[in-house]
Amino acid sequence: MRAIRHRRRRSIPALAALAAAAVAAPVLLAATPAAAHPREGRLAEELVAEVTARGAYRHLAKFQQIADAHGGNRAAGTPGHAASAAYVHDTLKKAGYEVSYQDFDIHEARTKTERTTVLGGAGGAEGRELATAAFTFTKSTPAGGLTAPLALARVDESPGCTADDYPAGAFTGKIALVKRGSCTFVEKQNAAAAAGALGVIVYNHSGTAPVRGGFGSPAEGLVPSAGLALADGEALASAAAAGEVTVRLDLDQEHVRKTTRNVVAETRGGRSDRVVTVGAHLDSVAEGPGINDNGSGSAGLLEVALKLADEGANKKGKGPANKVRFAWWSAEELGLLGSEHYVAQLSEQQKKDIALYLNFDMIASPNPVQFVYDGDDSDRTGAGAGPAGSAQIEALINGFLDKKHKPHEGSDFDGRSDYGPFIANGIPAGGTFTGAEGIKTAEQARRYGGTAGAPYDPNYHGAGDDLRNLDLKAFDTNLDVIAHAVGTYAESLRSLGK
């Protein structure tokens, strides 16, 4: 799961025509209500019975082995990711699926220098170097750094997000100091640059680490931008409020173009105008092997796909009523790039043919909470409800968990995973996850067990996200959710009114 960089867009963008590397052109059928499939209900039960955490663990072990053999990670554009994609592709090919790669270009940011030095006016802190994190795809400073006074963006409920947070003339030729929160890093940078700022420093709103932000591509990096920790940012803000503070921001970052690939596999049978699409991102961050994030979702999909094949999904006359399409996205950690590329290549008809999208990203967190995406916005928080049909997907998952006597709670469609491009195009979506860097509350610890006051995943985006960083009971529960949802929708879309 990627760090928050931008909220999902509610408008539907103009999209390109279908590329040959996407999916095969669908066979169009009359849009009539589907009759009950002879196996309706039975396939879901059989998949739930057959899919186990023990069976899926072999895929996690393979992902760990791949990472160990390729520098400790499976990040997009690296040999580790390429080997992971080949493993998924070849495994599904043997199981009889129609499998394809979808290649696309990405950029890798290689930071050589990231430094902030206080030069004057900071109450005795002159000469001090502050722990600094260059934003991904930032513009570099001139050789020797960018030296300028700080100017403070207004701190309110949406700090540094709009033009009125930057008083006219106050930021020209200066470095904007902005607090993290509310809007995207791109929006903060753009507003500061429009006000005349030569650079942007964003300080954190919590914790002790510098903000690790970034942009979607090198083209979005307008001015040198970096992050500081909360304490360092507040100290600079306090000093700058009392008088001029000068800093030197020194950033040197190289942007390298690479190619990576999605893996897409679909059943040979089933109605191609009623496609059940299920996805998980396969890439890790560069800092670690990504076994929970998101080897867990990737392994879960792979195991369900294999058991679906065992049920005859790819045999003539035995396939499901509706085509099932599994996808393993690349470059999610760089900003949902794989899923965005995939959706952008679909024709309008092909988008209409996708009945729903199910997303599974981080489903075995070691200090877990059972989150279900809030399709109906019953929690009244964040981005709002998903497209029509999302409420029914949430209800299906919640109903299954209730029957299993498993506690669960809602999670906002906050744009942090690969459902984003689908809901932005009006495709109903749902899914589960077990938590990232958020902190477990005392009430959650009472309901789910685990440790209150600790992150759901203490190794989120770190080297410690390995085979020891898993809760296999949570993994097993979410595998059952995937199996039940895939088995249900493969046979019937009647709960969605289709």
N, C-alpha and C positions, 0 to 999 in steps of 0.2 A: 504494500500500500504506500502510495506516494505521500510525501509531506504536502500540507496544504499550500497551493500556489494560486489557485483561482477558483472562484465559484462557478458552478455550471451555468451555461447560457440557457435562457428559456426560449429564445428565438431559434428558428430552424434556418441554418445557413444554406446558401446556395452550394450545391455539391457537384463534383465532377462526374462524368459518365463512368460506368463500370470498367475497371481495368481487367485485363485478361488474367492477371494473377490473383484476382479476388476469388469469387465462387462462380461456378458454372451458371449460365443463364437459366432461370427457372422455367419449368413447364407450367404454363398458366392453366388453372382449372377454374371452373365456375365457383364463385364465392357463395356457396350454399352452406347452411348449417350442417355440421358433421353428424352422422348417425353414430350411435353408440358402437364402439369397437367391441368385437366379441370377447376381448380379454380385458375390458375396462375394469380397472381396480386390481386385477390380478398381477399385472406386470409390476406395478408399484410395490406390491407386497413382496413379490419374488426378489426384486432388486434390493429392497431393504434387508431382506433375509440373507442375501448373498454378499453384499458389500460390507467389508469389515475394516477396522483400523489396521489389523494385522496384515491384511492383504494389501492395503494402500501403503503401508510403511515401507514395503520393498521399493516403491518409487521414490520415497523420501531418501532412503539409503542410497539409491542411485544418484539422486541430485547432489547429495553430500559427497559421494565419490567423485562426481564430475567436478565439483567445486575444488576439492582437495587436489585434483590433478591439473587445475587451471588457475593457479594463483589465489585460490581461496574465495572465488566469487563466480557468479553466473550472470553478470551484468550484461545488458544489451550491447551488442557490438563486440563482445569478447568471445574467445574460444570456448569459455565455459557456457555461455548462453547457446552458442551454435551446437555444442555437444548435447545440451539439454533438449533443444529443439529436434535434433536428429533422433534422440532416444524416444521422444513422444511420437514423432512422425513414423518411425520404423515399427514401433510397438503397435500402433493403430493400423498401419498398413497390413501387418500380419493378421490382424483381427478382422480384416475384410472391409474396412472403411474406405471411402473415397477421400484421400488425404492430399492436401496441397500445402506448399509454402507460399507465403505472400511477403515478398521482399520490399523494403523501403529504406530510405536514407535517414540517418540521424546524425547528430553532432555530439561529440564527447568534449567535455570541458576539462582541460588539464591545468590546474592552478600551480603556478611556479612561485608566486609571491603573494602573500596576503598579510598586510601589516598596517596598523594604525598607530601613529606616534603623536603624543601630545607635545606641542612645541611651546606653548605659552598661554598664560592667563587662566590656568586651571588650578590655582591655589596650591602650588607646591608639587603638582603632578607632572611638571614639565620634564620632558625626556623619557617619560614612561611609555612603554609599548603595551598596547592592549590586545588581548586575544581577539583575533579577527577571522571571520569566515567570508571569503569572497563569494558573491552570489554566482550561481551557475549561469553561464553565458553572459557574465558582466562584460562591459567594455573595460579594457585595461587603462590604467593611468599612464601618463607620459613617463618616460624613463626617469627614475629618481623620485617618482611619486607626484601626487597632486597636493600642493600646500595651499590652504585657504582657511578663513575663519568659518566657524560653525554658525548656522542659522537654524532656529528651532521651529519645527512645524507644530501647529497647534495640537495639543493632546486633548481629545474629547472621545466620544463614543466611536468615532471612525477616524482615528488619528492619521493625518497626512494623506487622506484619501481623495480630497476634493480641492479645487482651486482656492477656496476661501480659507484653507488651512495654511496658505502660503501668502502672507501679506505682500502686496505689490511693492516691488523694489527691494524687499528685505533679503532676497535670496540670490540676487544677481552676483555672480562671481564667487559664491560661497558653497560650502558643503552642507546639505540639508541633514539635520539630525531628526529622525522620525521614530516614533514608537510603533512596535508591531501591533497589528490587530485590525479586524473588521474587513478590510479589503485586500486585494492581491498586491504582491510586491510590484507587479507591472504597473498597477494603478498608482501606487505611491511614487514609483520612479517617474512615471510620466507627468504626474502633477508637479513634482519637484523640478523636473527638467523644464517644463513649460514656464515655471516661475523664474528660470534663469540659473538654477543650481548647477554647479559643475560636477557634483557627485552626490551620492546618497549613502548615509549610514543609518541602518535600521537597528534599534536596540530591542532586546527581547522583552516580553511582557511577564515572563515567569522563568523560574529555574536559574541555573548558574552557567549555562552554556551560551555561546554566541548564536544568534539567529542564523540558520542555514537555509537561506532562501534561494530564489532563482527565477529564471525566465524560461519560456518554452523553447526558445531558439536564440542563436546569436543576434538575429535581426531585432529582437525585442530589447536588447541591451543598449540603451541610449547614452547613459553616463556611467562612470565607475560606481559600483554599488556593492556594499558589504554589510555584514551583520556584527553586532556586539552583544555581550551579555547584558542582562538587566542592570546589574550593579554598576558596570562601567558606563552604560548609557545614561543612567540616572545621575551619576556623578558629573558627567560632561554637561548634561542638561542643566543641572543646578549651577554649575560654574558659568555656563554661557548665559544664563538668565541674569547673572550678577555683572557680567562684563564680557568683553570679547575673548574668545578662546580659539586658538589656531591649532590645527592638526595637519599632519601629513598622512594622506591615504595612499598606500602603495600596493597596487594590484597588477599582477601580470598573469594573464590566463590565455592559453592557446585553445582554439576550437578546431577539432579534427572531425572531418566528415567520415562516417562509417555506414555500412549496410547491416541491417538486422532483418529478422523475419518473424512473422506470425506463423502459427501452425493451425490449419483449419481442417477438421474431419467431419464428415457427415454420413448418415446412414444411406444405404443404397436405395432403400424404399421409403415410402411415406409421402404424403402430399407436400409438394414443394411450394404450395401457396399458403402453408400453415407451418412454418419452420419454427421449431423450438430451439432457441439458441442459448447455449450455456458457455460461460467464459471464466477464465482465470488468467492472471498474468504470470508468465513463466520467468521473467527476469528478476534478478536480485539487485540490490544496491552494490556498489563497488566495494563497500566496506566488509561484506561478509557473504556467506553461502546462501542466505535467504531461505532457510528451511521452513520456518513458519510463514515468512513473508517473501514469496508466496508459494514455496514448495508445497505447503499444505493444501491450498486450493487446487494447484496444478495436479498434485497426486490424487486428490479426491475425484476430480473430473476424469482423470485417466482410468482410475479403477472402476468408476461407474460406467464409463464407455466400454471397457472390456467386458464387464458383466452384462451390459446390454447386448453386446455382440454374442455372448454365450446364449442369450435368450433368442437368438435368431434374427437380430436386427438387420443383418446384412444378407440374409438368405431369402431367395425369391419365395413370395407367398407367406412369409412368416414375419415380415418387418412390421414396424409400428404404423399406426394410422397416419401419423404426422412425421415428417422428416425431422430428425434431431441433428443439430449442428453443434459440435464442440469446438471451442477456440481457445488457443493458448497465446495470449498477447505478449508482444515484446515492448520494451521501452515504456512500460507503465510508470516506472520510477522516474522517468524523465518528463512526465507530464501527460500520461494516457496516450502516448503517440501511436502505439500499435492499434488500439481500438479506434482512435480517431481516424487513422488512415483507412482502416477497414470500412468504417461506415461511410467515409467520404467517397469511396470507390463504388458504393452501391447505387444503382439506378433508383428512381422513385418507386418503381414497381417492386424491386427487390426489397426495399425498405418496408413496403406494405406487406410483403410476403412473410416478414418476420413477425410471428404472432406474439412473441415475448422474449425477453432477455433475462437470464438468471446469472448472477455474479457471485463468485466465492473467492474472497481475498482475505487471507489470515483466518483460518478456522481451527487453529490448534494452539492458541496463545497460552503460555504457561500459567498465567494468573487470569483465567478467562471469565468473560461475561457473555451470555448468549444474546447477541444483538440480531435483530431482524429489521431489514430496511422498512422504514415507516411509509409505506406506499399511499396510505390514506391521510397522512398528516394528522393523525389523531393525537399525536404528542404536541402539536402546535408549536414546533420549534424549527428554526432554520429555513431551509429552502422551499418548504411546502410539499404538497402531494406530488406523486409521480403521474405520468400520463394515464389515461383511462385504462383500467385493467390492473394497475399496480396495486390497488387496494385488495383486489381479489387474490393476487399472488401472495401478498402479506398474510391474508386470511388463511390461505392454504397452508403456508408454513407454520403459522401460529397454531392452527388447528391440529396439525401433525404433532407439534411439540407438546401441546396440551394433552393429547392422547397418550404420549409417552411420559407424561408428568414431569416434563422438563421446564424449568422456569426460563423466561425470556423477557426481553424488553425491546422497545423500538430504538431505531437509529436513523438519524436524518440523512436524506440524500444530499450530502455535503459536497459532492463532486470529487471525492478523493480516490475513486476507483473507476473501473472501466465501464460501469453502467452509464457514466456521464454522457458519452456521445450518443447512446441509444435513447435515453430519455429526452435529450435535446432535440431528437428527431421524432418525438411522439410515440416511441415504442415502449410499451409497458415493461416494467422491470421489477426485480426483487432479488432477494438473496440474504445471506447471513455473513457475519464475521464475529470474531471473539475479542476484538480490542487491540489497539496499537499502543501508543505512548500515553494514553489517558490514564488517570489515576482511579483505582477501584475505591468506591465509597464503602463505608461501614455497612450500609444496607445491602450493597451488592455482595460483600463478603458473607453476610448472613445468608443470602439466598443461594449463592453459588459456591461458597467456600473460598479458599484462597486468602490473600493478604490485603487487608484494607490499607490505604495510604501508599500502596505500591503500584507501579504501572501494570497494565494488563500484560504487556510484553516488555520486560526490563531490558531485553536485548534488541529492541526494535531498531532496525537500520544499523546494526552493529555486527562485529565479528563473532559475537556469541550467539547469533541466530543459527544454531546448528542442531544436530539431532537431539541434543539434551534440552533444547528450548521448546519443548512440546508438552501439551496436556493431551494425552491420547484418549481420555474419556470425552473431552470436548471434541476432539477430532472425530471420534466414532459417532457422536451425536450429529455432527454436521454432515458426515458422509451419509447418514440415514436421511437427512433433509434433502440432500442432492438426489439420492436414489428415489425417494418418494416423489419429489417434484418432477424429475425427468420421466419416471414411469407413468405418472399421472398425465402429464401434458403430452407425452408421446402418443397416448391412446385417445385423449379427449381434451378439447378446449372449451367444453360447454360451460365451465365455471367462469370463463372469460366472455361468455356470450357469443362464442364463435362456433 
